[in-house]
Amino acid sequence: MNFGKRALSAKIQLTATEMDNLRIEQRKWITYRDSTASKNSAEFTRGSFESVLYIETQGALAKERCYEIVNFYMQ
């Protein structure tokens, strides 16, 4: 995510308020990402596949989020 944020910052200039709003939204999104990953991997609690599914879910959601942010701010 930091790479995407740096690339985005190099392309456009966000005001301090916009950056604060993005930071707040990112913190909410991180909570969503982690809870979604927990729910998706809960079926495999204490199994060897639990961590694999948890990390896979986080990665897929992070990729989606990067595209959302870039598409929103690059318009």
Phi, psi and omega in degrees: 000321181297323177299314179297321180293320178294318179296319179295317180297326180289332184272322181226160177253121176265143174289167178300321179294316178298319179294319177298317179296319177297318179299316179297314179297321179295320178296319176296318181295321179299319177298315178299313181302312183292320179291323177295318178297320178296316179297317181294328183264356184300329180300334184251026182309132180067010176258167183290341182273348182303309183292327179296312181292324178299310181291321178299317179296315178301317180296316180295318179293323179295319178298314178301316182296320178302314179296319179301313182296312181298314180297322181292313186275345181267359180286000000 
